[in-house]
Each structure stands twice: as C-alpha cells, then as structure tokens.
Amino acid sequence: MTEQNMKQKTECADCWSPSERKMKGFFETIKKYLFWPIVKTCAKFGITANMVSYVSAAIGIASAVYVWYDMKISAILLLISLLLDGVDGAVARDQNPPKLPGSITDCFCDQLVISSTTIAFIATGLLDPVIGGLYLVGYPLLITFSILKNIINKPNIYVFRPRIIVYIGFWIFVIFGKNYMDYIVLPISIIILLYVIYDFYSLRKTLYE
C-alpha cells in the first residue's frame, strides 16, 4: 500500500459514510459563514475546534447532572452543548483542513454526552431501564462498527444517528410535561440493534474473505 493510499484510508477512518462525509463538508462550510463571529473569535483567541468539542462535552455532562436537580436548566445546557457541537466543525475548517484526530475527538465527545444523558434519563425514571440500556449499549457499538467498516473500506451507505430525536423527547417533557421517551427510544433502539447485528456479520464476512 502506497503512502498516499494509506493517507486516504486513514482520513476516511471516521464514523461517517462517504455520502454523509460529503454532505457534512457542505454543511460545515455553510456553518463557517453562519457562525462567522464565533469562528473568528475562536481564531483571535487561539481557541481550537478540539477545545470547543471538549467544552461542548463538559456542558453536556453538566446537563446530565442537572437532570436530578432542575430539568429546565438541564434542557438549556443540553441545547448549548448541541450548538457548540455544531460550531466545532466550522472552527476546524476555518483554522486548518479537516483532520481525522479532530473528527475522532468530536465523535468521542458526542458519545460522552449521549451516554451521560441516557444514564441520567434512566436513573431519574424518564426512560425505561431496558429500553434505555439497549440504546446506551447499542449506540457506541453502532459508531464503532461504522468506523471499523470505513477502515476496511466497506462503509455503510448511511449511519443512523438518532440522538437529536431522543433529545427532542426530553425537551418535550420539560416544556409540556408529557413523557414520550419510551415510545421514542424503543423503535430507535430496535433500529440500532438491527444495524449492529448487520454490521457485526458484515465485518465477519469481510474479514474472512
């Protein structure tokens, strides 16, 4: 394998499918101009995309903690975390060409927030433990298998990422007092489980070829 091929293979070793990666680049370019004041402020003070990702994760974890104390504050913190998560890619594109370590950092921080908030939802009774447990275990496996399939150049056509849908369920509860979390997360968990099973056997088949 040539050095160029190795570089191309490494650059694709993230959790995005090829079609999603193209769309992601397009939207990140739009966000670069949409969040122009924030992007330029980050550049002025030497704030990197990784720093934004870490702050986003920290606020997301704080949101999970606040589920026990004040769900309105938790909902606001979660929204801020998501907004920052949308900014880090724009900051990365403004400061340097997109790189794999940055994508891995962003993915890791997303998973921290997903896991911490899901644990909080289960612990406070918003989410059934079995349904929430399937989601909690299945989501990281889904992302991990997606990365592995990209590494071996057998990417998925599309990678299911339902975290926003789950968060919307939480916001509905906070705003309207209606808890639909189980009804939202159950079908999502089933879809994730099917994805994971398919990816597992797909990886096994590819590695034995």
Secondary structure, 3 states (H helix, E strand, C coil): CCHHHHHHHHHCCCCCCHHHHHHHHHHHHHHHHHCHHHHHHHHHCCCCHHHHHHHHHHHHHHHHHHCCCCHHHHHHHHHHHHHHHHHHHHHHHHHCCCCHHHHHHHHHHHHHHHHHHHHHHHHCCCCCHHHHHHHHHHHHHHHHHHHHHHHCCCCCCCCCCCHHHHHHHHHHHHHHCCCCHHHHHHHHHHHHHHHHHHHHHHHHHHHHC
